[in-house]
Structures are given as C-alpha cells and as structure tokens.
Amino acid sequence: MRTLPCLLIKRKKSADASSPCEARKSHYIQITNLLYSSKLVGSGGERQPTDTEVQAAIWEACGDSGALQLLVDLLNMKMLDLKEGSGTEDNDTELLEKALTAETSEDCREASGIAQIHLLSRNKRSSIIYRRGQKQLTRLFLKEAEHALQLALTEEL
C-alpha cells in the first residue's frame, strides 16, 4: 500500500504532532480508532466499512482541511499514476494530432511504411481519448480540491 506524501502547504501544528507527517499519521490513527471503536470494522476485519462510514470518520478526525488535504493527496497520486502509465495529456493530444494528420494527408493513402506507422486503429484511438479524458477530469478535480483546501485553511486562521 502506498503512503501519502507529506503536506506541502503550511498548516497550524496540532498539539500532539510536531510535523505535518506526524499530524497526518495521528489523523490516520484517529480514523482507524473511530472505525474500530464504533464497531464498524471487527478486529478480524470481518466487514469493510462503507464509503460513508469512512468519510464520516475522516471528517471527524481531520476536520474540513484535513479531509480536503487527503483528497488533494489522493488526486495527486491518481494523476501521477495516469502520467506514469501513458504520459502527459500533451503526449496524448500529440498522438491524436499525428494520427489525424496522417489520415488526412495524401501520403497516407500510399502504402509507405512511415505514413502507416501513425495510423491508429479505432480501439487505440478510443483508448487515447479515454485516458486523456481521465487526465483532464483528474486535473480539474484536483484544481477544485486545492481551491477548496485553500478556502478551508483561510477559514481556520
């Protein structure tokens, strides 16, 4: 299981933690304790908590800014996974543009090997469009979450 990166933004330090990473660990422990103490999860892990139960535990342990920071961290991890798997949005756009150019050019109609390299099957084109869409949505959600986090941190001050 991956660990979430430390906070990159300045926050007020809690009384029981001397660094953002320690504060985060403290929040995770509080969340786990809330889930176990309310008997949502058995000691043997007999049942998985529902999404709503986990969200409630996160909000109770971390507050608005902590929960939003967790969301930002998760979205950053998702964006990194998407980029590691298939490159950036720009790479996907470039691939689609090259394929479109190759399909519309007269050189493509010739049986040359160079022009045929850029031709994409329908499935490949659909895959590129889909993964580019995932990256765009993740980027937009990340932007919104970062904005909401900044507002929550401003309210705390």
C-alpha positions in Angstrom: 0.0 0.0 0.0 1.3 3.4 -0.9 1.8 6.2 1.7 0.5 9.6 1.0 3.1 12.4 0.6 3.7 14.9 3.4 1.8 18.1 3.4 3.3 20.7 1.1 1.4 23.6 2.5 1.9 25.3 5.8 -0.7 24.5 8.4 -1.1 25.1 12.1 0.7 22.4 14.0 -1.5 20.3 16.3 -0.6 20.0 20.0 0.2 16.2 19.6 2.3 16.4 16.4 5.5 18.3 15.6 5.4 17.9 11.8 2.8 17.7 9.1 3.7 14.0 8.5 3.3 13.2 12.2 -0.1 15.1 12.2 -1.2 13.0 9.2 -0.2 9.8 11.0 -2.1 10.9 14.0 -5.1 11.6 11.8 -4.9 8.1 10.3 -4.7 6.5 13.8 -7.7 8.6 14.9 -9.7 7.5 11.8 -8.8 3.8 12.4 -9.7 4.1 16.1 -13.0 5.7 15.2 -13.9 2.9 12.8 -12.9 0.1 15.3 -14.4 1.8 18.4 -17.8 2.3 16.7 -17.7 -1.4 15.8 -17.9 -0.5 12.1 -15.0 -2.9 11.5 -14.4 -6.0 13.5 -10.9 -6.8 15.0 -10.5 -9.6 12.5 -11.6 -7.3 9.6 -14.9 -9.3 9.2 -16.6 -6.4 7.3 -15.3 -3.5 5.3 -16.7 -0.1 6.3 -18.9 1.7 3.8 -17.7 4.7 2.0 -20.0 6.9 4.0 -18.6 5.5 7.3 -15.0 6.1 6.2 -15.9 9.7 5.1 -17.6 10.4 8.4 -14.5 9.1 10.3 -12.1 11.1 8.2 -14.1 14.3 8.7 -14.5 13.7 12.5 -10.7 13.1 12.9 -9.3 15.6 10.5 -11.8 18.3 10.0 -12.5 20.1 6.7 -8.9 21.0 5.9 -7.6 17.5 6.8 -10.2 15.8 4.7 -9.6 18.1 1.8 -5.8 17.6 2.1 -6.4 13.9 1.9 -8.5 14.4 -1.2 -5.8 16.5 -2.8 -3.1 13.9 -2.0 -5.2 11.1 -3.5 -5.9 13.1 -6.7 -2.2 13.9 -7.0 -1.4 10.1 -6.7 -4.0 9.4 -9.3 -2.6 12.0 -11.7 0.9 10.5 -11.2 -0.4 7.0 -11.9 -2.1 8.2 -15.1 1.1 10.0 -16.3 3.4 7.1 -15.4 1.1 4.7 -17.4 0.8 6.7 -20.6 2.5 10.1 -20.4 1.0 13.5 -20.1 -2.2 15.0 -21.6 0.0 16.8 -24.2 1.5 13.4 -25.3 -2.0 12.0 -25.8 -3.0 15.1 -27.8 0.1 14.9 -29.9 -0.6 11.3 -30.7 -4.1 12.1 -31.8 -3.0 15.0 -33.9 -0.3 12.9 -35.6 -2.9 10.3 -36.4 -5.3 12.8 -37.8 -2.6 14.4 -39.9 -1.6 11.0 -41.3 -5.1 10.0 -42.1 -5.9 13.2 -44.0 -2.7 13.6 -45.9 -2.2 12.2 -49.4 0.9 10.4 -48.2 -1.2 8.2 -46.0 -3.0 6.8 -49.0 0.2 5.5 -50.3 1.5 2.2 -49.0 4.6 3.7 -47.4 5.6 2.3 -44.1 6.3 5.7 -42.5 2.7 7.0 -43.0 1.2 3.7 -41.9 3.0 3.9 -38.5 0.8 6.9 -37.5 -2.5 5.2 -38.4 -4.4 4.2 -35.3 -7.0 1.5 -35.0 -10.4 2.5 -33.7 -9.6 0.9 -30.4 -6.3 2.6 -29.9 -7.8 6.0 -30.8 -10.6 5.4 -28.3 -8.1 4.4 -25.6 -6.0 7.5 -26.1 -9.2 9.7 -26.0 -10.4 7.9 -22.8 -7.1 8.2 -21.0 -6.7 11.9 -22.0 -10.2 12.5 -20.6 -9.2 10.8 -17.3 -6.3 13.1 -17.0 -8.4 16.2 -17.8 -11.0 15.2 -15.2 -8.4 14.4 -12.6 -6.6 17.7 -13.3 -9.9 19.7 -13.0 -11.0 17.9 -9.8 -7.5 18.5 -8.3 -7.8 22.2 -9.1 -11.2 22.4 -7.4 -10.0 20.4 -4.4 -6.9 22.6 -4.0 -9.1 25.7 -4.1 -11.5 24.3 -1.5 -8.5 23.4 0.7 -7.1 26.9 0.5 -10.5 28.3 1.5 -10.7 25.9 4.4 -7.3 26.8 5.6 -8.1 30.5 5.3 -11.2 30.0 7.5 -9.1 28.2 10.1 -6.9 31.2 10.6 
